[in-house]
Amino acid sequence: MIVSLLYKVTRKLLSLPSALLRGDAAKDAELLVLRHENAVLRRQLANQVRYEPADRFWFAALSGLIPRRHWRDIFPVTPGTLLGWHRRFITAKWDYSARRRTGRPPTAAAIKNLVLRLASENRRWGHRRIQGELARLGHRIAASTVWEILHAAGIDPAPRRSGPTWREFLTAQAEGIIAADFFHIDTVFGRRLYALAFFEHGTRRLHITGVTAHPTREWTVQQARNLAADLGVRMESLRFLLRDRDGKYGDAFDAVFEAEKLDVIKSAPRAPRMNAHCERVIGSIWREVLDHVLILGEAHARQVLAAYQSHHNEHRPHQARNQLPPDAEKQPAAMDIDTHRLLRTRILGGLINEYRYAA
C-alpha cells in the first residue's frame, strides 16, 4: 500500500509542465550519450539484467513523460513489460488482502471456555444442543464451530457421551428425597423422650417437628401434616419419602405424603445405612448438643432442638453445598480483618458459637 501511494505521488510530480524540465544543448547531448550507452549495454548483457523493485518503479513512473512510440528506443525492456509493471503498481492500490484474513474470524477464548463448560456440566448435550444454549445466551456461533471446539478438546461432539458419574447421579436423585427418622433423648431424670426428624437430601435442611414421650401413630401423622404445611410449595420439588419400617408410622402417615404425590420408600429391616443421611444428622445432633446438655423435660428438649435446627439451617457449613448453610445461596463477601470486628454469637450458652463480621 505504501509503495502504490509513493508511485502515485511520483507520477504526479513528474507530470509537471514539460517547460520546467527542458534542458539546454548540454543536457540533450548527455541524454544522447546515455541512450547510446544503454543500447551498447543491452547488446552485451542481453537477458542477464535483473531489475529490482525500485528499478521497475522508476521506469514505470518515467514512462508517463515519454511518448509511447519512443519507449522501445529508450527503455531497456519491451513496452509490454513496462505496461505490466505499471498495471502491477496500480493494482497494489486496490489490493486489500494484507488487511483482511481469509476464512472465518477466530473464536474468542471466552466462548471456547464456555462451550467446554457446557459440555462438562451437561454430558448428554451434543454440539447442536450446546449451540442452542449459546444462542439463548446471546452468543451466535455455527454448530460446526462448536463441533470443532469439542473435537479439539478431545470431547465427543455427538450427543451420546458417557453417562454421569456416581456423584452426579446421586446428586440428581438427592434433589427429590426427604428422609424421616426417630431418635430418642434421655432426660436427667431417666425419662425417655422421642423426637421426629426430617432431612432434605438436596438442600440439607433439617426439620425437627416435635418431641414427645408417647409417639403414637396419631401424633406421628400430625407431625407429617405440620411438615407438609411448613414446606408449602417446596413439597412439589420432592418425589420420595425415605423411612424405616418402624410401627409408629403407619398407613395414615404415608397417605399424607402420597397425597402430595410422593412415593414412600421403606428401608430394609435393621439396615440403618439405607437411611444414612438421617443417621448422620442425628449423630451430629448427639455429638454437638445432646452429649453436652442435661435435658430436663419435653419443653427443654424442644427449646434445645429448635436452637440447633436454626443453627444447622442458617449458619452451619456443609461440604456438599460448598461450605454453605442450607438457607444461604452464596458465600458472604470477604471482609478485611484489620478494619472489621469479628462478632461471636453464643448458641445454647456458648455450646455452639457462630461468627460474623460487624456491619
N, C-alpha and C positions, 0 to 999 in steps of 0.2 A: 504494500500500500504506500509506503514512503517513497519507494522507487518510482511508482507511477506518478505520484504528486510532483516529485523532483523533475521528472521528464516533462510533465505538462508545463511547469514553470520555465524550464529551459527553452521549450518551444516558443513560449510567449516572448521571452527576452530576445531570442534570435529573429523573431519576426518584426523587429523594429524597421522603420523605413530604411530601405537599401541605401539611401543617400548617406546615412550615418556610417555605413560600413564600407563605403567606397574608399579605395586607396589610391596612391599615386602610381607612377610608372614602375617604381622600385618594387612595390608590393605585387604588381602584376607580373613582373619578371620573376619574383620569388615564388609566386604561385605556379608559374610555368615550370620552374626548376623542380618544385616539389611534385608536380604532376608527372614530370618525366621520370623523376626518381621512383615514384610509385609504380610506374609502368615497368621500369627495369627490375624492381624487386618482385613484382608479380611474375615476370618471366622466369626469374631464377628460383623462387620458392614454390611456385605453383600451388599445390594443395597442402603445403606444410604449415601454413599460417593458422594459429589458433587465436581466436578473439575472446577476450574476457568480457563479462557483462558490461563493464564500463565502456569498452570499445564499441560494442553494439549500441549502447545508449547514445554515444556522441554521433555515430554515423547516422542513426535513425533521426536524431534531433536536427542535424545539419541538412538532412535531405530536404527539409521543407524550404530551404533558401535557394536551392539549386533546381533549375528546370529538370524535369524527369528525363528529357532526351539526352542530357549530358551525364546521367548517373553512371552509365557504363564506362565512360572515359575517366571519371573522377574517382569513384569509389572502388575499393579493391574486391568487392563482391558483386554478384549479379543483382539486378533490380528486384528480382523475385525474392532473394534473400533479404534485401533491405526492407521490402514491404512486409515480409514475415516478421522481422524484428519490430517493425512499427506496430503491427497488429498485436504482438505479444505484450508490448508496454501498454497499449490501450486496454487490452483485456484485463491486465492486472488492476486497472482502476475499478472494474466491476466484479472483481473476484472476492467473495466474502467467505470462502471456505476456511480461511485461517481464523475467522471469528466465530465459527459455529462448529459444534461437534456432530458427527454423524450418529444416527440412531436415537434411541430414547434417552432422555436425561437420566442421570443416575438417581437411584432411590436413596432418600435420606436415611442416615444411620438410625435415627429415632424410629422411623417407620419399620425398618428391618427388625429392630428390637421388639417393637410392638407385635409384629407378626409372630416372632418366635415365642413371645409371652403368651399370646392367644393359643398357639399350638400346644404349649406345655401345660396350660391350665385347662384346656379342653381337648382331651386326647381323641375324641371321636369326631372332631371337626376336620373337614378337608379344606383344600385351598380355596374352594369356591365359598364355603361357609365363612371362612376367615375373611375373604374379600367382602362379603356382605356385611359383616360386623364392622370392618374398617370403613365401609361406605356410610354406615349408620353413625359412625363417629366423625364423619366429615373428611375422611382420607380416601379419595377415589383413585385407586390404582387397579391395573389389569389383573385378572385372575392368573394369567401366565407369569406376571411378576411375582405374585405370592408363591406360585409353584416353584419358581427359580430360587427364591429366598429359602424356602423349606428344603429344597433339594440340596442347595449348597451347604446347609447346616446339618445335613445327614438325617433329616426328618422326612418320613414318607408323606408326600403331599396327598395321597389317597385317603378317603375318609375312614377306611378300616385299619386303624392302628391297633397297637397292643392295648389290652384292657387296663382299667385303673389299678393302681397299687392297692394293697390291703388297707393302707391308711386312708386313701381316698374313698375306697368302698365303705369302710366303717364310718368315716366322717359323714358320707352322704346318708347312710342309714340312721345315724345318730340324730339327724335333724328332726326326725319324726317320732322319737321314742321318749316316753316318760315312764319312769320306774317307781314302784312303791314297795315299801318295806317297813316292818315294825322293828323297834328297838326298845329295850327296857331301861329303866332308871331305878336304882335303889336309893331310897331316902335315908337320911341319917338315923331314922328310927327303924330301919329294916323293912319298910313298906315298899313293894314293887309297883312301879308305875310303867305305863306303856305309852309310847309316842309313835305317831304315824308320819312317816316322811315320804315325800315325793321328790324325785330328782329328774330334771330335764337333761337328757344326754347332750343335745345340741348346744344349748345355751349355758349349761352347768348351773342353772338356777335351783336353789333348794327351797322346798316348801314343807314346813313342819306344821301340819294342820291342827293338831290337838294332842293333849296329854290326858290320860285317864287311868284309873286303877282297874276299870272294868271295860275292856274293849269288846263290847258286844257287836254283833253284825249290824244292828241298827245304828250304833254310834259310828261304825266304820262307813256305812252308806252315807251318813250325814257329812262325814269328812270329805267324801268324794264329791258330794253336791257343793260343798263350800269351795273346794278346789276348782270345780268347773265354773262356778260363778266368779271366782277371783281371776282366772285366766281369761275369761271372756272370749274375744275373737282369736286369741292366741291358740285356743283349742283347735282351730281349723288347720293349723300347721302340723298337728300331731296325728300320727297314724297308728301307733301301737302303744299299749299299756303292758308293761312287763311286771309280773308279780310272782310270788311263790305260791305254794298250794296251802297256805295257812287257812284253817277253817274260819277265821274271823272275817274273811272277805265275803264269800257267798255270791249267789247269782245276782242279787239286787245291787251289789257293789259293781259287778261287771256291767249291769244294764245301764248304769249312769254313763259310763264311757262309751258303750255301744250306741247309745242314743246320740252321742257326738261323733259317730262314725269312726270310732277307734276299734281296732282289733285287740282283744285281750290275749296275751301270750303268757302261759304259765311255765315257769321253770321246772326242771326235773326235781324229784324229791331229794333232799339233802345235797343239793348242788348249788351252794351259795355263789360260786364263780359265774354262774349263768346270769346273776344279777350283780355283777362285780362293781358297777358304778355306785349303786346304792350302798353296797357293803363298804366301799371305800369312803364315801362321805360320812357314813355313820361312824366308821373308825376315826375319821378326823374330828367329829364331834366329841368322841370319848377322849382322844389324845389331847385336844386343845382346850376342852372345857370340863366335861363331866369327871375326868380323873382328878381335877383340882378344886372342885367345888362340892360342898356338902349341901345336898338338896333337902329342903325342909318339908316340902309338900307339893301338891299339884300346881298351886299358884306360883310358887317359886320356880318350879321346873319350866312352866310356860314363859316366865319372865326371862330366865337364862337362855332358853332355846330361841326365843324371839330375838334377843340381842345377838346371838350367834348367827341366826339366819340373816339378819340385817347386815352384819359384818361380812358374811360369806358372799352375799349377792351384790353388795355395794362397794366393797373395798378389797377383799381377799383376792390376790392374783391367782390365775390359773394357767398352767403351762399349755393346756390345749387351746387356750384363747390368746396366745402370745402375751402371757402375763397380764391380761386384762381381767377385771372382775366381770361377772355376768351382766350387770346392768350398765356397763360402760361400753361405748362404741369406739373410742380411740384413746390413746395414751395422752395424759396431760403434757403441756409444753414444759420443757426443762427450764428450771429457774437457776439463777446464779446463787450459789451457796453463800457467797460473801455478802450479798445485798438483800437476801430474803431469809426471814427467820423460819425455822422449821418448828411446826407445832405438833404436839403429841396429844391424841385423844385416847383416854383410858376407857376400855370396854370391860365391863364386869369388874370394876375396881382395879384395873390395871392388869388383869389376867391376859387380856389381849390389848395390844397397842396399835393405833392407826396414826400414820404420819402424813401431814400435809404442809405445804408452804403457806405462810401468811399472805393474804391478798395485798 
